[in-house]
Amino acid sequence: MILVVGSSNTDMVIKTEHLPVAGETTLGGVFFMNPGGKGANQAVAAARLGGNVTFICKIGNDIFGRQSKQLFEEEGINTDHILSDPDNPSGVALITVDQNAENCIVVASGANATLSVNDLVNIEQLIDQAKIVLIQLEIPLATVVHVVQMAAAKGVKVVLNPAPACSLSDAFLSNISVITPNRTEAEILSGIAVNDIESAKKAAQIIKGKGVETVIITLGREGALIFHDNEFMHTHAPVVEAIDTTAAGDVFNGAFAVALSENKSIQDAVTFACNASAISVTRLGAQSSAPSRNEIFIP
């Protein structure tokens, strides 16, 4: 079982010619709504690719929360441990996507910000059942730390997607099996600006030196750099025409967790994840862009 602990949002997306600068109003955009949130995106991606997924998150007692939970159930995700916050709304993300598929995102966390350690009453039992714990940073850091420490103590692999980017202690990172930062996140963790493969290698070495077992730096259309067992591997991404990169990293992480749970090698798991992520950027939306298993080349 893959245990995903994280956020659930409703994405409100406008696709427009260019991202507005401060004070600018642009007209002519296309609007749509889509379920999102990094935790939810990764849970859905993993389930759609054949993973046995249990998802822990906190939603509001509102239409967005109820719709999200229903969608998770339709994807075959175990929703028994999804919590409802009577006092706060479900999370919302406002996303603008330009003609080059670049995006900017503002998140109102809502109930996500109240997912506390005290809410995780069954976490020990769930970790005992899990093969992989997949977690991100859109919920309170204290909750993330609690889950990670418990999983590490039980010898369960922890995959951390360190997003949104923030500074993390070496003591925390020493409990991580696999970390999957993008360029920006890798720079924050390492102090090295990641502009090419060589700088990515330097950043990966510094991050691994903090105690992480395996470092995977995602590089968008350039694929991913792996640093595992003191060996570098560069996995290339399929060449596609991107229209929306909003959940590319989340699809990568969900796919990677599935492949890892199936005992694939790190390199094969990253190849699988790159293939899934490449498909997702050719589609609009977050969860709606995640591919199914039969669409993926399996190494």
C-alpha positions in Angstrom: 0.0 0.0 0.0 1.1 3.6 -0.8 0.2 6.0 2.0 -0.1 9.5 0.8 -0.3 12.3 3.4 -0.9 15.8 2.1 -3.2 18.5 0.8 -6.4 18.7 -1.2 -7.4 21.8 -3.0 -9.8 23.0 -5.7 -7.9 24.6 -8.5 -9.3 27.6 -10.2 -7.4 28.0 -13.4 -7.2 30.8 -16.0 -5.3 30.1 -19.2 -4.0 33.3 -20.8 -1.5 34.6 -23.3 1.0 35.8 -20.7 1.4 35.9 -16.9 0.3 39.4 -15.7 2.9 41.6 -14.0 2.0 43.5 -10.8 -0.9 45.9 -11.4 -1.7 44.5 -14.8 -5.2 43.2 -15.9 -5.3 40.8 -18.8 -8.5 39.9 -20.8 -9.4 36.9 -22.9 -8.4 34.1 -20.6 -10.1 30.7 -20.5 -11.4 29.6 -17.0 -12.0 26.2 -15.6 -12.1 24.4 -12.2 -10.3 21.2 -11.4 -9.5 19.2 -8.3 -5.9 19.8 -7.1 -3.6 20.0 -4.1 -0.2 18.3 -4.1 -1.2 15.5 -1.9 -4.4 14.8 -3.8 -2.7 15.1 -7.2 -0.1 12.6 -6.2 -2.7 10.2 -4.7 -4.8 10.3 -7.8 -1.8 9.9 -10.1 -0.6 6.9 -8.1 -4.1 5.3 -8.1 -4.7 5.9 -11.8 -1.3 4.1 -12.5 -2.3 1.0 -10.6 -1.2 1.9 -7.0 -3.1 0.7 -3.9 -3.5 4.1 -2.3 -4.7 5.3 1.1 -4.9 9.1 1.4 -4.9 11.2 4.5 -5.9 14.9 4.2 -8.2 17.5 5.7 -11.0 19.1 3.8 -13.7 21.6 4.7 -17.3 20.8 5.3 -18.3 22.4 2.0 -19.1 21.6 -1.6 -15.4 21.6 -2.6 -14.5 19.1 0.1 -17.4 16.8 -0.6 -16.7 16.8 -4.4 -13.1 16.1 -3.8 -13.8 13.1 -1.6 -16.2 11.7 -4.1 -13.7 12.0 -6.8 -11.1 10.2 -4.7 -13.5 7.3 -4.1 -14.2 7.1 -7.9 -10.4 6.7 -8.5 -10.4 3.8 -6.1 -8.5 5.6 -3.3 -9.1 4.6 0.3 -10.8 7.7 1.8 -11.5 6.2 5.3 -8.9 8.5 6.9 -9.9 11.8 5.2 -10.9 14.3 7.9 -13.5 17.1 7.7 -12.9 20.5 9.4 -16.1 22.1 10.5 -14.5 25.6 11.0 -12.4 26.1 7.9 -13.1 25.9 4.2 -11.4 23.4 1.8 -8.2 24.6 0.3 -8.3 26.6 -2.9 -5.5 27.4 -5.5 -5.7 30.2 -8.0 -3.6 29.3 -11.0 -2.6 31.2 -14.1 -1.1 29.4 -17.1 0.5 31.2 -20.0 0.9 30.2 -23.7 4.3 28.6 -22.9 2.7 26.3 -20.3 4.4 28.2 -17.5 2.3 28.9 -14.4 2.0 30.9 -11.2 0.0 29.7 -8.3 -1.5 31.2 -5.1 -2.9 28.8 -2.5 -5.4 29.5 0.3 -4.7 26.5 2.5 -7.9 26.4 4.5 -8.4 23.1 6.2 -5.1 21.8 5.0 -3.4 24.1 7.5 -5.2 22.5 10.4 -4.1 18.8 9.7 -2.4 18.3 13.0 -0.5 15.5 14.7 -3.5 15.0 16.9 -5.6 14.2 13.8 -3.4 11.2 13.0 -4.9 8.7 15.4 -4.5 5.7 13.1 -1.1 6.7 11.6 1.0 4.0 13.3 -1.3 1.2 12.0 -1.4 2.7 8.5 2.4 3.0 8.3 2.7 -0.6 9.4 0.6 -1.5 6.4 2.4 0.8 4.0 5.3 -0.1 1.6 5.8 3.6 0.7 4.9 6.8 2.5 4.6 9.8 0.0 4.4 13.2 1.6 4.8 16.9 0.6 4.9 20.3 2.4 1.5 21.8 1.9 0.4 20.7 5.3 1.9 21.8 8.7 5.6 20.9 9.0 5.1 19.5 12.5 2.6 16.9 11.0 5.1 16.1 8.2 7.9 15.6 10.7 5.7 13.3 12.9 4.8 11.1 9.9 8.3 10.9 8.6 9.9 10.1 11.9 7.4 7.3 12.6 7.8 5.8 9.1 11.6 5.9 9.4 11.5 4.3 12.8 9.5 1.4 11.3 11.8 1.0 8.3 9.2 2.2 5.8 10.5 4.1 2.7 9.6 7.8 2.8 9.4 9.7 -0.5 9.4 13.5 0.2 8.4 16.0 -2.5 9.8 19.1 -0.8 7.2 21.5 -2.2 6.4 24.3 -1.6 10.1 25.0 -1.1 11.4 25.7 2.4 14.4 25.2 4.5 14.6 21.7 6.2 16.8 20.6 9.0 19.5 17.9 8.5 17.9 15.9 11.3 14.6 15.8 9.4 16.3 15.0 6.1 18.2 12.1 7.6 14.9 10.2 7.9 14.1 10.5 4.1 14.6 7.6 1.8 14.1 9.6 -1.5 13.8 13.3 -2.0 12.5 14.7 -5.3 13.1 18.5 -5.5 12.8 20.5 -8.7 15.5 23.1 -9.6 14.2 25.8 -7.2 13.7 23.4 -4.3 17.1 21.9 -4.9 18.7 25.3 -4.7 17.0 26.1 -1.4 18.1 22.8 0.1 21.7 23.0 -1.2 22.5 26.7 -1.8 23.5 25.7 -5.4 21.7 27.4 -8.3 20.7 24.5 -10.6 21.2 25.7 -14.2 22.5 22.5 -15.9 23.4 18.9 -15.2 26.7 19.8 -13.6 25.2 22.2 -11.1 22.4 19.7 -10.4 25.1 17.1 -9.5 26.7 19.5 -7.1 23.3 20.3 -5.5 22.5 16.6 -5.2 25.8 15.8 -3.5 25.1 18.5 -0.9 21.5 17.3 -0.3 22.7 13.7 0.0 25.3 14.8 2.5 22.5 15.9 4.8 21.5 12.2 5.3 19.1 11.6 2.4 19.5 8.1 0.9 18.6 9.0 -2.7 18.3 12.4 -4.4 16.2 12.9 -7.6 16.3 16.4 -9.0 13.5 16.9 -11.5 14.5 19.0 -14.5 11.4 19.4 -16.5 11.9 18.8 -20.2 15.5 17.7 -19.4 14.2 14.7 -17.4 15.7 14.0 -14.0 19.1 13.6 -12.3 19.5 10.7 -9.9 22.1 10.4 -7.2 21.9 6.9 -5.7 24.6 4.7 -4.1 27.1 7.5 -4.9 26.4 7.1 -8.6 24.8 9.7 -10.9 22.3 8.8 -13.5 20.5 11.2 -15.9 17.1 10.0 -17.2 15.8 11.9 -20.2 12.2 12.9 -20.6 10.2 12.2 -23.7 9.9 15.1 -26.1 6.4 16.5 -26.1 4.5 19.8 -26.7 3.6 21.1 -23.3 0.4 23.0 -22.8 0.2 23.0 -18.9 2.9 22.0 -16.5 0.7 22.6 -13.3 0.9 19.1 -11.9 3.9 17.6 -13.7 5.8 17.2 -10.5 2.9 15.6 -8.7 2.4 13.1 -11.5 6.1 12.3 -11.4 6.0 11.6 -7.7 2.8 9.5 -7.8 4.2 7.5 -10.7 7.6 7.1 -9.0 5.9 5.8 -5.8 3.9 3.2 -7.8 7.0 2.0 -9.6 9.0 1.9 -6.3 6.2 -0.1 -4.6 6.5 -2.6 -7.4 10.2 -3.1 -6.6 11.5 -1.5 -9.8 15.0 -0.1 -9.7 15.5 3.6 -8.9 16.4 4.3 -12.6 13.5 2.3 -14.0 11.1 4.0 -11.5 12.4 7.4 -12.6 12.0 6.5 -16.3 8.4 5.4 -15.6 7.8 8.7 -13.7 9.3 10.8 -16.5 7.1 9.1 -19.0 3.9 9.7 -16.9 4.9 13.4 -16.3 5.5 14.0 -20.0 2.0 12.9 -20.8 0.5 15.1 -18.1 2.0 18.3 -19.5 0.2 17.7 -22.8 -3.2 18.1 -21.0 -4.9 20.9 -19.0 -5.5 20.6 -15.3 -4.0 18.9 -12.3 -5.6 15.6 -11.5 -7.4 15.5 -14.9 -3.9 15.4 -16.6 -2.7 12.3 -14.8 -2.4 9.3 -17.3 -3.7 5.8 -16.8 -1.4 2.8 -16.6 -2.0 1.6 -20.2 -0.6 4.9 -21.5 2.8 4.5 -20.0 5.9 2.8 -21.4 7.0 0.4 -18.7 10.8 -0.2 -18.6 
